[in-house]
Amino acid sequence: MKKVDILYNIFDSSSSILIDGKEISQYSSLIKYTMQPFEVWYDKICDAVFNEIEDFFCLCFTADSIRIAVLKDLAGKCRWCSSFHEGKYSNDLSIQLRMQKLNLLLKNRRANYECRTYLLTFDADSAREKNMLKTLDIKNRFCSIVMQECDVKPRIYISDSTDRIKKKQAKYCFCISEETKTEVRDNSIIFFVRKEKLLDALFRCILSDVCLQALIENAKICFSNGIISENEKKELLAIEKEVEVRCDTQIELHRSKNIEFWQNGEKVSCSLFSFSYDKPGIIKCNGLTVEGLNEGKADLYIHYAGRNEIFKKIEFKVKKYNYVSQITIIETAVVMGIGDKKRINVTVFPDNADNLHEEKWKSENENIVACHKREIAARSVGRAKVWCCIGNVSASLLVEVKEYLKDINVVNSQLEMYPGEEKALEYTLVPNDALDKNIKISSKNIMVCNVIGNRLQAKEVGQTEVILESQLTSLKQVIEVKVAKRKIKLFRRK
């Protein structure tokens, strides 16, 4: 199962997508969603993620509470999404405060900017809700919202009936109900709200987004006109995700583990934070490492520098480790044929050491002999050492790899001998230093020709076969031996 993190920046409608902590590539099918508004992809993203990774996934989504509620409903309906988690912004500066900051920048620089007008269409079942929307007067330094009644696919629709909401097909629907929830049905986002909370819900879910859009457009135009700097624009439109702390919480006594701080997929300086502990004397953190001072458990409290409040608490365990002190390989040298595999017998002391899982095998030359855990495989002719290492302790064995016998070349495949005659059998091996160079030589009929070592002894008149064969493979050669009486030549005297 994969973990998918989506961080949505409500201030510039961009997203960052991480899969198992890694950014997606520029060729990913998800890349198009990173620069599109939430309203374009919210109903497609779960299927798009599955098509990308082809596996079940856990989705963590960081955005404002309204968008989180929308995507949470859709993720719950997706068969591929096994769980949904809500992310939190570490910078929760409101839209109103950012507008005030932009207004102050413009005022100090005596810059003028025309107020933008936004039109929102609406419809409602009751005359009361219609009159409420008509009389809404929303105007500030940067935007003015005009509400216009429309009975055909309005942007906003208010009703107490889900059936009428379905027929109306409005983008944003508010259903008067006793329960409070958010659902996505067909192409509509439905906010179930209490009647007395309707106006508040309208501002939180819809009208605040219009103000947000005004802030975004004004900040970009002010930057393009040189009124504000790039850093000021970034500050106005930036969203920061909650700080992630990366560190192994199991520490060996009198040793240290690295600690890192990440934000928006980037490592940040430890100088931004300060540290305290629930139990002094067990651990010590300097921002770069956490050191184990004494055995036991202790909580590390992480604060933003200059602040007393704790934003992260991590429990560490300090333990004295029992390490491997000796490794013994039963065979110190082995000879193998190309293609052979062999299991190596190893004993470790003590056999209950804490670092047994650190056992690693390494070959001096992977082209000659490769190793995987305690199994070695011969690849090519040569010699190479293989090491077994656990922590700072190691042991080795020498592996010699040879070829298996390919051919037996006999000088004479047919021999003629006389009774009582003895001959040495002449042959060569290919290769000469083959693994199975010990050849077995035998006679089919020892009464005709006997074999002792590599010497043939003719016995009686007759014919037989002498066989040369490898003791490890099926390779063999056959020699025909004929034993005949010696011919006597008679000479006539002159």
C-alpha positions, -999 to +999 in steps of 0.1 A: +000+000+000+013+034-009+011+067+010-001+097-009+003+132+005-014+161-012-007+196+000-032+222-015-023+258-014-056+277-012-037+310-019-024+301-054-046+270-063-015+248-066-008+214-051+023+193-043+018+155-045+041+131-028+040+093-032+057+075-004+075+107+005+088+113-031+077+140-054+060+129-086+080+132-118+072+158-145+060+129-167+034+117-141-002+117-151-009+135-118+013+165-127-016+184-144-035+185-111-007+203-093-015+236-111-052+233-113-078+246-087-093+221-063-127+225-080-113+211-112-099+178-098-115+170-065-139+144-080-112+129-102-081+127-079-088+093-062-092+075-095-062+094-110-040+083-080-050+047-084-043+048-122-008+062-114+003+037-087-020+007-094-022-001-057-043+007-026-033+039-010-036+060+022-044+096+014-033+125+035-048+158+024-037+192+037-060+222+029-087+243+045-115+225+065-141+228+037-120+212+010-108+185+034-145+177+041-152+174+004-123+151-004-129+131+027-164+122+015-151+112-019-121+092-005-146+072+017-165+062-014-133+051-033-126+014-031-088+020-036-084+045-007-079+025+025-077+055+048-079+093+048-059+116+071-062+154+075-031+175+073-026+207+092-010+240+080+017+252+103+009+287+091-027+295+097-028+332+087-063+340+077-075+355+044-087+386+063-053+392+079-035+387+045-059+412+029-051+437+057-014+431+050-018+437+013-039+468+020-012+482+043+015+476+016-006+495-010-014+523+014+023+528+024+033+529-012+004+551-022-007+527-049-043+526-061-061+495-073-096+492-087-121+471-066-132+440-086-168+429-088-178+392-087-212+379-097-227+349-078-260+333-091-283+317-065-317+302-060-336+291-029-369+273-021-381+298+004-387+335-001-369+341+032-336+327+020-340+345-013-344+378+004-315+371+027-292+365-003-305+395-022-297+419+006-262+406+013-238+435+010-202+422+007-176+448-001-140+455+009-109+472-004-104+446-031-137+431-041-175+435-042-199+405-044-232+409-063-259+383-057-282+376-086-312+353-086-312+325-112-334+294-114-313+275-141-281+258-127-273+285-102-239+285-084-256+285-050-289+267-041-306+265-007-332+239+000-345+215+027-350+186+002-322+165-013-345+155-041-349+191-052-312+196-048-305+167-072-328+182-098-314+217-095-278+206-103-262+236-087-225+236-080-228+244-043-259+233-024-270+241+012-294+216+026-313+227+058-309+198+081-305+188+118-271+171+110-239+188+099-219+171+072-205+175+036-213+152+007-205+151-030-234+139-052-231+138-089-216+172-098-228+190-066-212+197-033-238+196-006-233+212+028-258+200+054-263+228+079-287+239+106-310+267+097-295+291+122-260+284+109-269+290+072-254+325+068-222+315+086-219+284+064-224+306+032-194+328+043-172+299+052-179+277+022-185+301-007-181+338+000-147+336+016-134+318-015-145+349-036-125+371-012-096+346-015-097+349-053-097+387-051-066+385-028-048+362-052-055+383-083-046+416-066-013+402-052-003+389-087-012+422-104+006+442-077+037+421-082+036+424-120+032+462-117+062+464-093+042+475-063+052+446-041+083+424-042+085+387-050+092+379-014+061+399-003+040+381-029+053+347-016+045+357+019+010+367+010+003+335-009+024+309+009+011+279+028+034+258+050+027+223+060+031+211+096+068+204+105+078+167+101+105+153+124+125+124+111+145+104+136+150+068+148+135+067+183+156+036+194+190+048+206+220+028+218+235+039+251+263+065+247+256+068+209+236+093+188+210+093+161+205+120+135+174+142+137+160+162+108+132+187+103+112+188+071+086+212+058+068+211+024+092+184+013+123+204+021+148+201+050+147+231+073+173+244+098+172+232+134+179+268+145+141+274+142+135+251+172+144+246+208+141+214+229+132+202+264+126+168+281+101+152+305+129+133+322+163+150+323+195+129+320+182+102+296+185+119+262+201+151+249+192+169+216+213+196+200+191+199+169+213+177+147+215+145+168+198+129+198+223+113+222+215+084+246+229+094+280+213+067+302+191+036+298+153+043+299+125+062+281+121+099+278+099+124+258+116+150+236+096+182+235+101+204+204+093+241+205+095+269+179+125+290+189+115+317+213+081+301+222+072+280+252+043+260+236+052+224+225+043+216+189+057+181+188+064+153+214+085+123+205+092+093+228+128+079+227+141+047+242+177+043+252+191+007+254+224-009+260+231-032+230+246-067+230+268-070+199+281-099+179+318-106+189+327-135+167+318-150+133+330-184+123+327-198+087+330-236+088+347-238+054+376-214+049+380-224+012+357-239-014+361-249-050+330-246-073+321-250-109+306-223-130+268-221-123+270-239-090+253-225-058+263-233-023+249-226+011+276-214+036+275-226+072+281-198+097+281-197+135+277-164+154+286-156+190+266-146+209+236-161+191+212-137+208+230-105+199+209-074+192+226-067+158+221-101+142+198-084+116+228-064+104+244-095+088+257-086+054+276-105+027+300-090+002+321-105-026+355-093-036+345-097-072+309-101-081+318-112-117+335-143-102+313-151-073+281-134-062+265-137-028+230-133-014+227-137+023+243-170+031+242-184-005+270-180-030+268-185-068+298-191-091+298-170-122+331-171-139+366-186-136+388-171-110+394-166-072+376-142-049+371-137-012+336-135+003+331-117+036+303-120+062+300-088+083+279-080+113+287-046+128+325-043+132+331-081+131+338-101+099+349-135+086+359-146+051+363-176+029+382-181-004+362-192-033+379-207-064+357-211-095+366-235-123+350-246-155+335-281-158+351-305-183+341-297-219+359-324-239+383-353-237+407-355-266+422-390-272+454-392-293+443-426-308+407-437-308+416-471-321+445-491-306+460-525-316+479-544-290+495-578-285+490-601-256+513-591-228+518-556-242+513-525-220+507-490-232+501-456-216+468-441-227+474-406-241+447-379-238+442-343-230+414-325-211+396-293-223+401-272-202+432-286-187+424-274-151+387-284-152+369-289-119+363-326-128+397-334-143+399-367-125+389-391-152+377-426-146+391-451-171+375-486-174+374-515-197+343-534-208+362-566-209+392-569-185+400-604-199+409-587-232+424-555-219+428-544-183+432-508-171+455-498-142+455-460-138+461-447-173+479-478-185+464-505-207+474-541-203+466-565-232+456-599-220+440-622-245+431-619-281+399-602-288+382-567-290+368-544-263+361-508-255+379-486-230+358-458-217+371-424-203+344-405-184+340-376-161+330-384-125+309-352-122+292-349-157+280-373-184+309-365-207+328-396-220+350-409-248+352-445-261+384-462-275+383-494-295+411-518-284+420-548-305+443-574-291+458-598-318+486-623-320+520-610-330+528-619-366+560-639-370+579-633-402+599-662-416+632-657-435+645-682-462+683-688-462+701-682-494 
